Amino acid sequence: MAGSSSAPDPSSSLKRGVLGTGSLVFTVVAAAAPLTVMAGVAPLAIVVGGVGAPAGYIAAGIVLTVFAVAFTRMTRHVGSAGAFYAYIAKGLGRTWGLAAALLALVSYNTLQIGVYGLLAVQAKATLADVFGLDVRWPVIAFAAIALVLVVAWLGIDVGAKVLGVLLVLESGILLLMAIAVLAQGGAAGIDAKSFTPGAMFGPGMGGVLAFSFAAFMGFESTALYRREARNPERTIPRATYVAVGFMAVFYCFILWTVIQAFGSARVAGAAAADTAGLFFTAIDTYVGSWAATLMHLLVISSVYAAQLAFHNAITRYTYALAQEGVLPAWIGKVHPRYGSPYRASLVQTALAVVVIAVFVIAGADPYTKLLLWVNTPGVVGVLVLQTLTAIATVVYFLRRNRSVSTPLAVAAGIASSLLLSVATYILVDNVGLLTNASAAINVALVSIVPATLLAGGLLALWLRGRRPGTYARIGEGDGETHLTPEGIPTPEGLAA
């Protein structure tokens, strides 16, 4: 593959400099779907871990902040828009980099496609309860796929505005509930029992950590928008810290206020009796039935926002791999007017349609099968990617580029490598809480992660032998690295 340092082809260049810190934060926090995480998953964390559950989100946030120190320190030295896999390629080598790229594609696709099951179930129930309409879940899922494609097609700047509005709305309804609970003194007065040692280190908190780390999915995708960010060396680290900090504090605060709404002595029983309705009961009691109805509607928009954010992340990974020659070049073309990777969007949309069609034909349940089973490899895969990236930062600073390393970056890389390894073990050990499936199914679902890494590694070895020019570009970006006619990076390119 011949390389060139000439001006980039407009048909392969993303829209530059359109995302500031705020837009990046909206984009990545929306991927985590705060309202869905709280109303849909946090009550189960209370059932498993009791009143200490809010502390789990702070603990996960601290670990990921340590990871972000090393991750963002390396940002200025990674030219690719490939995020995790580009960092891993820089630190651990191109073979590991391509293995990580394949795992990222699989993980984000399973997260995105699986959540269509949740969106369909939530929307079907809300349309029936609020409007008296009976709409089949596949119709809702396919309509959502089309809406995601339309907004993504119009460009990341349009998508960021949509995500910003939806994020403000879903965060606003949770804050309204929290303020009402505190203003009315909760069910039995306001207390801090959630933050006592007995609660924070009680039985079941390992399971809470599994839910907690899953609640931060997508925060690291700030680096995927390097090409589209203004001054990425500053905006990407800033947005990463803001996103992690916001989610950790927000999740902890909201869940603590819900505990106050029922009382620390009664909340575990209330959550066990009505896990899906805990938040809706709280807002109905303290704000009013109109707010409960609005929350139901905003859960749908929250899930849609997550779908759009993950779709954007997937297409950036796909775009980067196409630019580097791993995927067909035509996938890496961008829209001449909107500057969006629209062909990558079409590919991801087609994949979502096919997967959901298979579940529809099989008569599989959209929640227990499409959501829980398809999502789980993605949650595990992203945490494995974070762990590999943390290790890659240590290797990069100590062996690849010692001149730019700092004691803080190296210490943060080592600490986050250890902490994320432990977090991955805890997640896998408690994966049954996420799937509600048999041990055999859990093993099969988790095994997808190492199998994907192995497949990616084998593909990289094949490329190294058969297509060395393409292999040499893995993790190097879409023009940051200058190539020789044989496709080998020049010394200047490698130093970029």
Secondary structure in CASP SS format (residue, H / E / C, confidence):
PFRMAT SS
TARGET T0000
AUTHOR 0000-0000-0000
METHOD secondary structure of the structure
MODEL  1
M C 1.00
A C 1.00
G C 1.00
S C 1.00
S C 1.00
S C 1.00
A C 1.00
P C 1.00
D C 1.00
P H 1.00
S H 1.00
S H 1.00
S C 1.00
L C 1.00
K C 1.00
R C 1.00
G C 1.00
V C 1.00
L E 1.00
G C 1.00
T H 1.00
G H 1.00
S H 1.00
L H 1.00
V H 1.00
F H 1.00
T H 1.00
V H 1.00
V H 1.00
A H 1.00
A H 1.00
A H 1.00
A C 1.00
P H 1.00
L H 1.00
T H 1.00
V H 1.00
M H 1.00
A H 1.00
G H 1.00
V H 1.00
A H 1.00
P H 1.00
L H 1.00
A H 1.00
I H 1.00
V H 1.00
V H 1.00
G H 1.00
G H 1.00
V H 1.00
G H 1.00
A H 1.00
P H 1.00
A H 1.00
G H 1.00
Y H 1.00
I H 1.00
A H 1.00
A H 1.00
G H 1.00
I H 1.00
V H 1.00
L H 1.00
T H 1.00
V H 1.00
F H 1.00
A H 1.00
V H 1.00
A H 1.00
F H 1.00
T H 1.00
R H 1.00
M C 1.00
T H 1.00
R H 1.00
H H 1.00
V C 1.00
G C 1.00
S C 1.00
A C 1.00
G C 1.00
A C 1.00
F H 1.00
Y H 1.00
A H 1.00
Y H 1.00
I H 1.00
A H 1.00
K H 1.00
G H 1.00
L H 1.00
G C 1.00
R H 1.00
T H 1.00
W H 1.00
G H 1.00
L H 1.00
A H 1.00
A H 1.00
A H 1.00
L H 1.00
L H 1.00
A H 1.00
L H 1.00
V H 1.00
S H 1.00
Y H 1.00
N H 1.00
T H 1.00
L H 1.00
Q H 1.00
I H 1.00
G H 1.00
V H 1.00
Y H 1.00
G H 1.00
L H 1.00
L H 1.00
A H 1.00
V H 1.00
Q H 1.00
A H 1.00
K H 1.00
A H 1.00
T H 1.00
L H 1.00
A H 1.00
D H 1.00
V H 1.00
F H 1.00
G C 1.00
L C 1.00
D C 1.00
V C 1.00
R C 1.00
W H 1.00
P H 1.00
V H 1.00
I H 1.00
A H 1.00
F H 1.00
A H 1.00
A H 1.00
I H 1.00
A H 1.00
L H 1.00
V H 1.00
L H 1.00
V H 1.00
V H 1.00
A H 1.00
W H 1.00
L C 1.00
G C 1.00
I H 1.00
D H 1.00
V H 1.00
G H 1.00
A H 1.00
K H 1.00
V H 1.00
L H 1.00
G H 1.00
V H 1.00
L H 1.00
L H 1.00
V H 1.00
L H 1.00
E H 1.00
S H 1.00
G H 1.00
I H 1.00
L H 1.00
L H 1.00
L H 1.00
M H 1.00
A H 1.00
I H 1.00
A H 1.00
V H 1.00
L H 1.00
A H 1.00
Q C 1.00
G C 1.00
G C 1.00
A C 1.00
A C 1.00
G C 1.00
I C 1.00
D C 1.00
A C 1.00
K H 1.00
S H 1.00
F H 1.00
T C 1.00
P H 1.00
G H 1.00
A H 1.00
M H 1.00
F C 1.00
G C 1.00
P C 1.00
G C 1.00
M H 1.00
G H 1.00
G H 1.00
V H 1.00
L H 1.00
A H 1.00
F H 1.00
S H 1.00
F H 1.00
A H 1.00
A C 1.00
F C 1.00
M C 1.00
G C 1.00
F H 1.00
E H 1.00
S H 1.00
T H 1.00
A H 1.00
L H 1.00
Y H 1.00
R C 1.00
R C 1.00
E C 1.00
A E 1.00
R C 1.00
N C 1.00
P H 1.00
E H 1.00
R H 1.00
T H 1.00
I H 1.00
P H 1.00
R H 1.00
A H 1.00
T H 1.00
Y H 1.00
V H 1.00
A H 1.00
V H 1.00
G H 1.00
F H 1.00
M H 1.00
A H 1.00
V H 1.00
F H 1.00
Y H 1.00
C H 1.00
F H 1.00
I H 1.00
L H 1.00
W H 1.00
T H 1.00
V H 1.00
I H 1.00
Q H 1.00
A H 1.00
F H 1.00
G C 1.00
S C 1.00
A C 1.00
R C 1.00
V H 1.00
A H 1.00
G H 1.00
A H 1.00
A H 1.00
A H 1.00
A H 1.00
D C 1.00
T C 1.00
A C 1.00
G C 1.00
L H 1.00
F H 1.00
F H 1.00
T H 1.00
A H 1.00
I H 1.00
D H 1.00
T H 1.00
Y H 1.00
V C 1.00
G C 1.00
S H 1.00
W H 1.00
A H 1.00
A H 1.00
T H 1.00
L H 1.00
M H 1.00
H H 1.00
L H 1.00
L H 1.00
V H 1.00
I H 1.00
S H 1.00
S H 1.00
V H 1.00
Y H 1.00
A H 1.00
A H 1.00
Q H 1.00
L H 1.00
A H 1.00
F H 1.00
H H 1.00
N H 1.00
A H 1.00
I H 1.00
T H 1.00
R H 1.00
Y H 1.00
T H 1.00
Y H 1.00
A H 1.00
L H 1.00
A H 1.00
Q H 1.00
E C 1.00
G C 1.00
V C 1.00
L C 1.00
P C 1.00
A H 1.00
W H 1.00
I H 1.00
G H 1.00
K C 1.00
V C 1.00
H C 1.00
P C 1.00
R C 1.00
Y C 1.00
G C 1.00
S C 1.00
P C 1.00
Y H 1.00
R H 1.00
A H 1.00
S H 1.00
L H 1.00
V H 1.00
Q H 1.00
T H 1.00
A H 1.00
L H 1.00
A H 1.00
V H 1.00
V H 1.00
V H 1.00
I H 1.00
A H 1.00
V H 1.00
F H 1.00
V H 1.00
I H 1.00
A H 1.00
G C 1.00
A C 1.00
D C 1.00
P H 1.00
Y H 1.00
T H 1.00
K H 1.00
L H 1.00
L H 1.00
L H 1.00
W H 1.00
V H 1.00
N H 1.00
T H 1.00
P H 1.00
G H 1.00
V H 1.00
V H 1.00
G H 1.00
V H 1.00
L H 1.00
V H 1.00
L H 1.00
Q H 1.00
T H 1.00
L H 1.00
T H 1.00
A H 1.00
I H 1.00
A H 1.00
T H 1.00
V H 1.00
V H 1.00
Y H 1.00
F H 1.00
L H 1.00
R H 1.00
R H 1.00
N C 1.00
R H 1.00
S H 1.00
V H 1.00
S C 1.00
T C 1.00
P H 1.00
L H 1.00
A H 1.00
V H 1.00
A H 1.00
A H 1.00
G H 1.00
I H 1.00
A H 1.00
S H 1.00
S H 1.00
L H 1.00
L H 1.00
L H 1.00
S H 1.00
V H 1.00
A H 1.00
T H 1.00
Y H 1.00
I H 1.00
L H 1.00
V H 1.00
D H 1.00
N C 1.00
V C 1.00
G H 1.00
L H 1.00
L H 1.00
T H 1.00
N C 1.00
A C 1.00
S C 1.00
A H 1.00
A H 1.00
I H 1.00
N H 1.00
V H 1.00
A H 1.00
L H 1.00
V H 1.00
S H 1.00
I H 1.00
V H 1.00
P H 1.00
A H 1.00
T H 1.00
L H 1.00
L H 1.00
A H 1.00
G H 1.00
G H 1.00
L H 1.00
L H 1.00
A H 1.00
L H 1.00
W H 1.00
L H 1.00
R H 1.00
G H 1.00
R H 1.00
R C 1.00
P H 1.00
G H 1.00
T H 1.00
Y H 1.00
A H 1.00
R H 1.00
I C 1.00
G C 1.00
E C 1.00
G C 1.00
D C 1.00
G C 1.00
E C 1.00
T C 1.00
H C 1.00
L E 1.00
T C 1.00
P C 1.00
E C 1.00
G C 1.00
I C 1.00
P E 1.00
T C 1.00
P H 1.00
E H 1.00
G H 1.00
L H 1.00
A H 1.00
A C 1.00
END
